[in-house]
Amino acid sequence: MLRRFTVELARSPDPQACLPLALEGALALCAGRWALLCVDGGVVRSPGADAPPELHAWLERVLGAVLADAQGKLEGVGELTALGVPLCADGRVVGALAVLGTDARPTTLARLEEWAQVVAALYTRATAHASAQVTAQRRRNAQAVTARALSQPDPDEALRALVSGHAEIFGGRGGIRFLNADTGLLEWNADALSAKDNPLEPALRIGEGVIGWVAERGEGVLVTDYPTWPGALALYVDQGIKSVIAAPLKRAGAVIGVVFAESLSDAHAYTTADLEILEHAATLAGTMLEQVEARVHSEAARREAERGRAMLEAIHEANVALLGSEADLQTLLQRLLERSVGLLDADIGGVYMVEGDEVALKATLGDDLLPRAPLGYGVSGGVAMRGAAVVLEDYAASPYHDDAHPGVSWRGHQRAPERQHWVHRH
């Protein structure tokens, strides 16, 4: 039986699938009828018909007592005897074995203890080997996911492929939350969610839950038993989350988000090796974002430069054509304005000429332009007085806005004394 158990453990990719053989060996040693084996939090029953409810309860009680004090148990009731022994490996209890049979001799308990130690040692070794194989496969899968993500021409698609691909690797669900600099909350990026069911939960504060913990400290974390973790949130406990890994997403050394994966199965509890893979993915995602940002800025600058050159060439051509015509100044200004507004994709434009201490509208495209304004008033008066071009990204907040000049009125084209004073001050 030992040889058969050893061979099957070596062949099977899942060590737990071989545990029924361990129960068969225990039953043979003890002339047993029923047996229970608890390892890694799971309970395996012996093959065949189940024990009557009262006998099964007896076995469960013996199994619990062994797990509680890691001591062998021998209890007899009538013709039946319950034997229980701990499974120990590497100096720790990894499970327990209980058998209900007819052999109540102490020597039988000793043989069962020896068998339990062999089973524990072989099972632990096989589990470690299987875990190493899973980790190696996950690393290979992570490399493939990374290659696919980097091959995506669209930055959003690349980020989505990277994050959702790693969630699939870890056998759970995953995503990415970005830190909103304005609100200080960690919010979902809908384009980077796993393809699996991943509801849009409320935004998290820094320090809140696993994700908030990582954002606050800037380092990865592994939570193997989420329901008992001190910072667990009831929302995620109710969703059945068992294990979590999370890593910070950084750009230029600053945390801008958190990449994470969640397991809803005890069979897919994460390990430190999984966290290392996710941390690598997060580092890659941060580098990817930096490259994307640099590329976007570079492309924007290139497009702007090309647009500027095209505008200058078009304006030059228009000027040459207009100056060679016999049209009057008013017509030339109007044509030049229309051409300029068209090149800028604008809706409204005007040409003002300085007349004394005012500017007068000579050509217009659109409505609501002032016919005249004092020097220093509004955009036209301000540019004319300063003699320099200006770009206003926020007109309402700029010194050129009408509200920036209290007491100044252009209506009726009459300059009040206080307006004259304002003009002189500027």
Rosetta blueprint (number, residue, H / E / L):
1 M L
2 L H
3 R H
4 R H
5 F H
6 T H
7 V H
8 E H
9 L H
10 A H
11 R H
12 S L
13 P L
14 D L
15 P H
16 Q H
17 A H
18 C H
19 L H
20 P H
21 L H
22 A H
23 L H
24 E H
25 G H
26 A H
27 L H
28 A H
29 L H
30 C H
31 A L
32 G E
33 R E
34 W E
35 A E
36 L E
37 L E
38 C E
39 V E
40 D L
41 G L
42 G E
43 V E
44 V E
45 R E
46 S L
47 P L
48 G L
49 A L
50 D L
51 A L
52 P L
53 P H
54 E H
55 L H
56 H H
57 A H
58 W H
59 L H
60 E H
61 R H
62 V H
63 L H
64 G H
65 A H
66 V H
67 L H
68 A H
69 D H
70 A L
71 Q L
72 G L
73 K E
74 L E
75 E E
76 G E
77 V E
78 G L
79 E L
80 L E
81 T E
82 A E
83 L E
84 G E
85 V E
86 P E
87 L E
88 C E
89 A E
90 D L
91 G L
92 R E
93 V E
94 V E
95 G E
96 A E
97 L E
98 A E
99 V E
100 L E
101 G E
102 T L
103 D L
104 A L
105 R L
106 P H
107 T H
108 T H
109 L H
110 A H
111 R H
112 L H
113 E H
114 E H
115 W H
116 A H
117 Q H
118 V H
119 V H
120 A H
121 A H
122 L H
123 Y H
124 T H
125 R H
126 A H
127 T H
128 A H
129 H H
130 A H
131 S H
132 A H
133 Q H
134 V H
135 T H
136 A H
137 Q H
138 R H
139 R H
140 R H
141 N H
142 A H
143 Q H
144 A H
145 V H
146 T H
147 A H
148 R H
149 A H
150 L H
151 S L
152 Q L
153 P L
154 D L
155 P H
156 D H
157 E H
158 A H
159 L H
160 R H
161 A H
162 L H
163 V H
164 S H
165 G H
166 H H
167 A H
168 E H
169 I H
170 F L
171 G L
172 G L
173 R E
174 G E
175 G E
176 I E
177 R E
178 F E
179 L E
180 N L
181 A L
182 D L
183 T L
184 G L
185 L E
186 L E
187 E E
188 W E
189 N L
190 A H
191 D H
192 A H
193 L L
194 S L
195 A L
196 K L
197 D L
198 N L
199 P L
200 L L
201 E L
202 P L
203 A L
204 L E
205 R E
206 I L
207 G L
208 E L
209 G H
210 V H
211 I H
212 G H
213 W H
214 V H
215 A H
216 E H
217 R H
218 G L
219 E L
220 G L
221 V E
222 L E
223 V E
224 T L
225 D L
226 Y H
227 P H
228 T H
229 W L
230 P L
231 G L
232 A L
233 L L
234 A H
235 L H
236 Y H
237 V H
238 D H
239 Q L
240 G L
241 I L
242 K L
243 S E
244 V E
245 I E
246 A E
247 A E
248 P E
249 L E
250 K E
251 R E
252 A L
253 G L
254 A E
255 V E
256 I E
257 G E
258 V E
259 V E
260 F E
261 A E
262 E E
263 S E
264 L L
265 S L
266 D H
267 A H
268 H H
269 A L
270 Y L
271 T L
272 T H
273 A H
274 D H
275 L H
276 E H
277 I H
278 L H
279 E H
280 H H
281 A H
282 A H
283 T H
284 L H
285 A H
286 G H
287 T H
288 M H
289 L H
290 E H
291 Q H
292 V H
293 E H
294 A H
295 R H
296 V H
297 H H
298 S H
299 E H
300 A H
301 A H
302 R H
303 R H
304 E H
305 A H
306 E H
307 R H
308 G H
309 R H
310 A H
311 M H
312 L H
313 E H
314 A H
315 I H
316 H H
317 E H
318 A H
319 N H
320 V H
321 A H
322 L H
323 L H
324 G L
325 S L
326 E L
327 A L
328 D L
329 L H
330 Q H
331 T H
332 L H
333 L H
334 Q H
335 R H
336 L H
337 L H
338 E H
339 R H
340 S H
341 V H
342 G H
343 L H
344 L L
345 D L
346 A L
347 D L
348 I L
349 G E
350 G E
351 V E
352 Y E
353 M E
354 V E
355 E E
356 G L
357 D L
358 E E
359 V E
360 A E
361 L E
362 K E
363 A E
364 T E
365 L E
366 G L
367 D L
368 D L
369 L L
370 L L
371 P L
372 R E
373 A E
374 P E
375 L L
376 G L
377 Y L
378 G H
379 V H
380 S H
381 G H
382 G H
383 V H
384 A H
385 M H
386 R H
387 G L
388 A L
389 A L
390 V L
391 V L
392 L L
393 E L
394 D L
395 Y H
396 A H
397 A H
398 S L
399 P L
400 Y L
401 H L
402 D H
403 D H
404 A H
405 H L
406 P L
407 G L
408 V L
409 S L
410 W L
411 R H
412 G H
413 H H
414 Q L
415 R L
416 A L
417 P H
418 E H
419 R H
420 Q H
421 H H
422 W H
423 V H
424 H H
425 R H
426 H L
